[in-house]
Amino acid sequence: MDTTQQQAIADPAFETALRAKAKDVIDTMGQLQVEASPITFDVNGIAVELACGENDCRVTIADGSYQLRVPVGWLTAPPT
């Protein structure tokens, strides 16, 4: 990962965009009544992989440079 990507990920706008995209993905999966995991997508040109269980999701950013597990509710809640 280069410095530009690190700065983009550190920007609060990246978190907002990540949550919005993840919410769209989760909502779409629910509407289609399908379970596909993991799902990959880009946020501001940075690869993100989302693998959701019943209560939480594993989020992998920049091909594994960052990995975190968060509650599904955190991803799907409206921004504050």
N, C-alpha and C positions, 0 to 999 in steps of 0.2 A: 504494500500500500504506500502510495506516495503522500507527500505533505499536503497536496491539494485535497486528496480524499480525506485525510485526517481532519483538516479544517472544515470540510463540508459536513462530516459526520458530527463534529463538535458543535456546529451551528444549531441553535434551537429550532430553526426552520426545518432541519432534517428530521428531527423527532416528530414534528407536526405532520410533515409529508409522509413519513413512515407509518404513523398511526392512521392517517386518512386512507392510504393505499391498503393497509392490512385490514381495516374495517370494511372497505369495499370488497376485498377478496373474501373475507369471512361472511359478509352479508350475501354475496353472490352464491357462495357454496351452500348456504342455508336455503336460499330461494330455489336453487336447483336440486336440493336434497341429495347432494353428493358429498363424499368425503375423499378429498385428494390431498395427500400430504407426502412430501413437502411441496409447497408452491413457491416458485421463484418469480421475482419481478425486480425491476430497477426503481430506485428512488434517487432522483437527481443524478442519474448515471452510475449509481453504485449498486452492485448486486446485493439482493436481500433474499434469504430463504426463510420461509415461514412454515413451521410444522406444528400443527395444533392438536392437542388432546382435548379431553372433555372440559378441563378447567384452566389449562395454561397452554402457552405457546412457546416454542423455542424459536428465537430469532437469531439468524446468523447473518452478519453484515460483512461485506467485502471479502467474500470467499473464506470466511472463518476468522478474520482478524478480530472480530468482536462476536461473542456469543452470549446470549442472555435468555433467561426463562422468565416470562412475565404472565400474569393472569390475563385470560381472554378479555375480561372486563376492562383492563387498562388499555388494550388495543382498540376496543370498540366504543369506549366512552367518548363523548364529544370533548374537544379541547377546552381547557379552562383558561 
